[in-house]
Amino acid sequence: MEVDNRSRRTCTGTLIGMGIPEYEAKRYESWLNKGGSLLAVHADDNDWAKRAKAVLDRCGAKNVDKASEARGHKPHMHSHHRA
């Protein structure tokens, strides 16, 4: 199912609003348009981030990226996977 332009702009804008750089948000948009999915995980600390990555890896997630928000915020991961 193709995502319409308005939905794409909303998704990209939402990702940018979450602090994801525009070039990454557009890359995720492209992935979604090809039938992929996107999952963001917010972890309380690096230990939980490592646990989340291990679960995603076991489930076959591709391109798991780890990023930290501004200092003092929780680490989060992005994963995209084609079903």
C-alpha positions in Angstrom: 0.0 0.0 0.0 1.5 3.3 -1.1 1.5 6.1 1.5 0.0 9.3 0.2 2.1 12.5 0.1 0.3 14.2 3.0 0.9 11.1 5.3 4.5 11.0 4.2 5.0 14.7 5.1 3.3 14.2 8.4 5.5 11.2 9.2 8.7 12.9 8.2 7.7 16.0 10.1 6.9 13.9 13.2 10.3 12.2 13.0 12.1 15.5 12.6 10.1 16.8 15.6 11.3 13.9 17.6 14.9 15.1 17.0 15.8 12.8 14.1 17.8 14.6 11.5 16.0 15.5 8.3 18.2 13.2 6.1 17.5 10.2 8.4 13.7 11.0 8.5 13.7 11.0 4.6 15.6 7.7 4.6 13.0 6.2 6.9 10.2 7.7 4.7 11.8 5.9 1.7 12.0 2.7 3.7 8.3 2.9 4.7 7.3 3.6 1.1 8.9 0.3 0.1 6.8 -1.6 2.6 9.1 -1.5 5.6 8.3 -0.7 9.1 9.9 1.6 11.7 10.2 1.0 15.4 11.5 3.5 17.9 12.5 2.2 21.4 13.1 4.6 24.3 15.2 3.0 27.0 15.8 4.2 30.5 19.6 3.7 30.3 22.3 2.1 28.2 21.7 -1.3 29.8 18.1 -1.3 28.7 19.2 -0.1 25.3 21.5 -3.1 24.9 18.7 -5.4 26.0 16.3 -3.9 23.4 19.0 -4.2 20.7 19.4 -7.9 21.6 15.7 -8.5 21.3 15.5 -6.7 18.0 18.5 -8.6 16.6 16.9 -12.0 17.7 13.7 -11.0 15.9 15.5 -10.2 12.6 15.5 -6.4 12.7 17.7 -4.8 10.1 19.7 -1.5 10.4 19.3 -1.0 14.2 20.6 2.4 14.9 21.4 3.7 18.4 21.1 7.3 19.2 21.0 9.4 22.3 18.8 12.4 22.7 20.1 15.6 24.3 22.2 15.2 27.4 20.1 13.9 30.3 17.6 12.2 28.1 17.0 8.5 27.5 18.8 6.6 24.7 16.6 5.4 21.9 16.9 3.0 18.9 15.4 3.0 15.5 15.0 -0.2 13.6 13.4 -0.8 10.2 12.3 -4.1 8.9 10.6 -5.3 5.8 7.8 -7.8 6.6 
